[in-house]
Amino acid sequence: MTRLILKIMILAAVIMPSCTTTGNSRPAAMIDSVTTKPEPAVVSIEKPLVVAAEDTASYLPTLRGKKVALVANPTSCAFGKHLLDAMIEAGIDVERVFAPEHGFRGAAEAGERVQSETDAKTGVKIVSLFGKNLKPTPSQMSGLDYVVYDIQDVGCRFFTYISTLHNVMEAAAECGVKVMVLDRPNPNIDYVAGPVREPDCVSFVSMDPLPIVYGMTVGELAKMINGEGWLKGGAKCDLTVIKILNYDRTTRYAPPIKPSPNLPDYISIRLYPSLCLFEATGISVGRGTMTPFSSYGFPDPKYGEYVFTPVDIPGMQTNPMHKAQKCYGRNLRNINPDSAQFTLKYLMEMYKTSNGKCITRQKWLSLLYGNGTLGKMLADGATEQEIRQSWEPGLSDFVRKREPYLMYK
């Protein structure tokens, strides 16, 4: 039967918003204050989508009477409130919160050190899993029965929340603590693309042998990390994944809370896999504007007709690249976000315009890309099709390997 669909749109705040979903609310587009054309999120009106955190009957009975830690950030919401608050109200003994990059409240910028602290509202200890402490220590895992992971992912290998997931699973396996993942939809679940990360490019932006876009929910990915023996020494943690209800791989989902400070809306999330490679170049991706990761440019009119000027934006970006300089390039906000998939054409355009000089951090490009071949192929004048062909054997093998771990049709 053809599903009935409903397109719903709401406006979201520029600064990382607090939990605004309710038990009956559905995915909605996130739009900054400058944008006037919101992007649609498509959901079923026959059986509304329910994120795992709101399917409390599937996990609260298991957690009652247990010592629990949460891996959480501002996207960790259920019934219009933060999951930490909801769990405490439900009588769950939450011992501590592990906070990933950007922090528990989401105010830290990309790469900024996140300090450990105590949550002012609940008094629960918050432990940073970014900076020097990327993986929970045995003392930080001590006394726990469960670690519950509930963070909105965007389905991209270099988005570091999944690296935190890997490290938490590894620490749990080593310390005999159980892991529960409360699954959430992936806004980029509809395809796979890019090279599979090679062993010489392991880093915090490339923990596991995944393509750039892997087309799995974080719950499915956790099962694959466990099942494929990707944890150190091939260890496996005691893993439970709570499924999303009424969700499949055709669902288009725009998270109601932006997953990081510089991914403010659906179009930026869809373009992120393609534009993140610019982080290894001198090309701005719009950090320091209200439209990051949906435009790009450089302080030279030859780079394009679209003009923007990066400035400090508290809560999103301070000291952005090319601060206070007019940048010229392209605005991608008018493209159909559902048709936006990973492509090298934007990078190749800027590479050609700069005569190859735009790449300023070759090692970082290799870590983001997943291997060291891209710079040479660009220098040799390879077409995008030729570069894509170099991915295919590894990508096909990945698609075959992931099949047993997929939970949604």
N, C-alpha and C positions, 0 to 999 in steps of 0.2 A: 504494500500500500504506500502510495506517495505520502510522505510526511507533510503536514501543514507546517508552515514556518511563519515566524514573526520577526520583523526587523525592529529592534528597539534601540533608542539612542538617548544617552544622557550626557550632561556636561560633568567633567571632573576638575578638581582644583589643580592649579599649577604645582604647588608644593605637595610632596607626598601626602595623600589624604589619609585620614583614619578609616577604620572599617566602616563601610556604609552598606554592605550587603545585608539582607535579611534572609530568613529561612525560605521565603517565597520569591526572593529576587533572582533575576537571571542575569547572564552576562550582558554587559553594556559597553559601548564604545567609550574610550577615555579621550577627552579633547582638552587642549590647553586653552587659555583665555583668548589667544590670538586667532585661533582657528574658528571659522564660521561654518564649515561643512563637516559635520561629524560622520565618522565611518560606521557602517552598520555591523552589528553582531547578529548572527543567525542562530536561532534556537527553536526547539520544538515547542509547540503549544499543546500537543497531545500529552506528552510526558515531560514536564520541565526538568532540565538538567539540575542535578544535585551534586555539589562537590562533596568529597568524602568527609570533610570536616563537619558537614551538616547532617551526615548519616550517622548520628550519634549511637543509634542502637547497634551499629556494627563494631563499635570500638570501646565505648565507655565501660560496658560490663567487664571487658578484659583488663582495663586499666585501674578499676576500683581496687583499693587496697594495695596498690603497687607504688613504688618510688619511680617517678617519671621525670624525664628532662625533655624539653621541647627544643627543636631546631626551628626557629621561627623568625619572621620579619613582619613588616606592615601588611603583607599580602595574606598573612595567616589569620583569616577571619572566618567566623561562623555566626550566623544569626545577628548580624549587625554589630558584632563586637570582636575584639581580638580573641583568638583561641585561648591564650593564657587566661584571660578573664573568664571565658566560658567554662574552661576546665575547672578552675578554682571554684566557680559557682556550682559546678556539678559534683564537687566533693573529691576531685582528683588531687592527689598529693604531688604537686609539681615542685620538684626540688630546685631546678635551675633551668635557665634558658641558654641555649647556644645560639649566638648571633653571627650570621655570615657577613660577607662584604656588604657595605652600606649600613650595617648595624641593625639593631632590634627595631628602632624607630625609623630607619631608612634615611637619615639625614647626612650620612657620610658620603663623600664623593668617591668615584672610582679610584681604587688603589690607595685611598686614605686609610691610615691605621685606625682601627675601631677599638675604643677603650672598653674594658670590662667595667661593669657598674652594677647597681642594684635598681630594679624597676621601682620607680617612685610610687606607683599605684598599689602594687601588690607586695613589695618587699622581697620579691624573688631575685636571687642572684643571676646576673646576666654575664655569661662568659663569651668573650669574643673569639671567633674562629677565623680571624683574619689578621694579617700582619705576621708576627713571629709565631703565633699559636694557631696554625692552620688545622691541627688535628687534636681532638680532645686527649688530654693526658690520662694515665691510669687514675690519678687522684681526682680528676674532674669526672671520671666515670664511676668512681667508687660509690657503692651503696645504691646504685640505680638498678631497677628491674627492666625499664623500657626507655628507649629514646624514640620520641615521636617526631617525625619530619613532616612539616606542612609548609611548603614554600611554592609560590607560583614560578614556574619555569617558562622559558621561551623557546626551548627546543634547539638550542645552539651550543655546540661543543665548548666554545670559549666563554660562555656565561657561567660565572664561577660558583653559582649555587649548587650545581651538580658536582663540582669538585669537593665542596663541603659535604655533600651527600656521600661521596666515595669515602672521604676521610672518617666520617662518623660511622659508617658501616664497618670500616676497617678497625677502628678503635673498639667498637662494640664486639666484633668477632674476637679480638684479643682479650677483652675483659669479661666475656661471657654475659653481655647485656643484650637484650632483645631489641630489635628495630621494628618500628611500625611506620609505614609511609601512608599518609593521608593524601590520596591522589588528587591532582587538579588537571584540567585540560591543558593541552599544548597548543598555543596559537599558530604554530608552524608544523602541525602534525601531518599535513596533507602531502608531504613529499620528502625525499631524502636527496642530498646533494653534497658534493665536495669530496676531497680526498679523505680517506681514513687516516687518522693520526698514526705516524710511524714511531718506532721506539726511541729514536734519537731526538724526538720533539716533545718528550714528556715534560709538562710544566703544570702550574696551577690553572692555566687556561686550556690545558690539553691532558687531562689525567688519564683518560681511557681511550682505547682505539676506536673512536667514533668518527664518522664523517662530520663535516661542519654542521649540516642539518640532518638529524637522525630520525625524525618522524616518530617519536615515542613519547608517551607521558613519562613523568618522573617515576611513577610506580613501575611501569614497564622497564624503564632503564635500571632501576634498582634490582629488579629480578635478573636482568641480563648481567649486571656487574657481579652479582652473586653467582649466577649459574655458569658464567664463562670463566670464573676463577680469576677475575681481574684484581681482587684485593691481594695485598702483599702475601706471598707464599701460597697463593691459591686458597686462602682462608675463605670461609663462608660464615656469614652472620645468621642468626635466627631471625628471619625476615617475614613480616606480614604486610601485605599491601591491601588497603581498604579502597575499593573501587569507586569511581564516579558513577552515579546512576544516570541512566538515560543518555548516554554519550557514545558516539562512535566516531570513526575517522573522517566522516564527512562534515562533522559539526564545525562551524566557524565560530571561534570564541575570542572575544576581545576582553581581556581581564578588566574587572571594574576598578581595580587599584593598580596603579602602574608598578611593574615589577622592580624597577630601579629608577633612580632620580632622572636619568637621561633617556628613558624609554616611556614617554608620557602618554602615548596613544597607540592605537592598533597599527597605523601605517608605519610608525617608527619600529614597532616590533617585527613587522613583516620585512622591512628593509634592513634591519639590523644584521642579519647574516652576510649580506653583501657589503654594507658600508663599514662594518667593523674592521675590515682589512685596511681601511684608510688610517687606522690608529698606528700603523707602522710607517706612515708617510708624513709629509708636511702639509697635507690637505686637511682642512677643517671639515668635520662632519656636523657642524652646527652646534657644537657644545658652546654654551654661552649665548644661545638664542632660545626662544620658546619652541623651536622645532628641531631639536637634535635628532640625528639619525634619520632625517627625511630631507636633508639638503647637504650640499658639500661645496667647497670652494677654496680659493687661494687669493691672496692680495695682489692680483694682476688681472686686468680686464680681459686678457686673452683666454682666461679659463671659463668664461661664460657670461651670460647676461643677467643672471639672478644675483642680486646684491644683498649681503647681510653683514652685520658688524657684531662680532662676539663681544660680550660684556660680562661682568660678574653678575651671577644670579644666585643669591643665597639659597641653599637647599637643593640646587641643581648643579651649578658649576662656578667655581671661582678660578681666576687666572686661566681662562681658556686659551687655547692656541690662537694666535693672531688677535689677541685682545685689543679692542678699540681700533682695529684696522678694517677697512672695507674689503670684504672677500667677494670674489666673483666666481660663479659656478652654475649649479643646477638646483632647481627646486623640484622635488619628486612627490610632493604632497597631493597632486591631482591624479596620480595613477590609481588604478583599482587595487586596493590592498590585497584582495583575495587572489589576484593574478600575480602578485609580486612574489617571485621566488629567487633563490640564490643565483646571482650572476656576477661575472667578472667584468662586464662591459663598462661599468662606471670607473673601476680602477684602471682598466685598459685605456679608457678615454683620457684620464688624467696623466697616465704614464706617457702616452703619446704626446700630449700637449706640453709636458715638462721635459720631453726628450730623455725620459728615464730618470730624471733627477728627483722626482717626487718621493721615491722610496728612501727614507732616511734611517730606518732601523731594519736592516736586512734580517738579523737574527729574530727580532720580534715578529716580522712578517712570516718567517718559517714556523714559529711557534703557533701563531694564529692559524696559518694555513694548514699546518699538520705535517709538512715535510719541506725540504729545502729546495724544491725544484722550481717554484713559481718565478722567482727572480730571474733565473736563467732562461726559462721559457719565454718570459716577456722580452728579455734582451735579445733573444734569438728571433723575435717576431712571430711567435706561435699565435695561431688564432684561438679564440675561445673554444671552438669545437675541438681543436687538437688538444688543448689543455684538458677539456672534459673527458676526452678519450683516455687520457692517462689515469683518470680516476676509476674507470669502469671496472677493472678486475677486482679491486679492493671493495668498491661499493657494492657490487653484486654479491660478493662473499659476505659482506656485512648484512645485507638484506636477508640472505639465507639464514645466517646465524641468529638474527633477531626474531625470527618467526615463532619459535616456541615460547617467547616471552610476551607476545602481544595479547592483551586482555580485551581489546575492543575491536569489533568487526571492521 
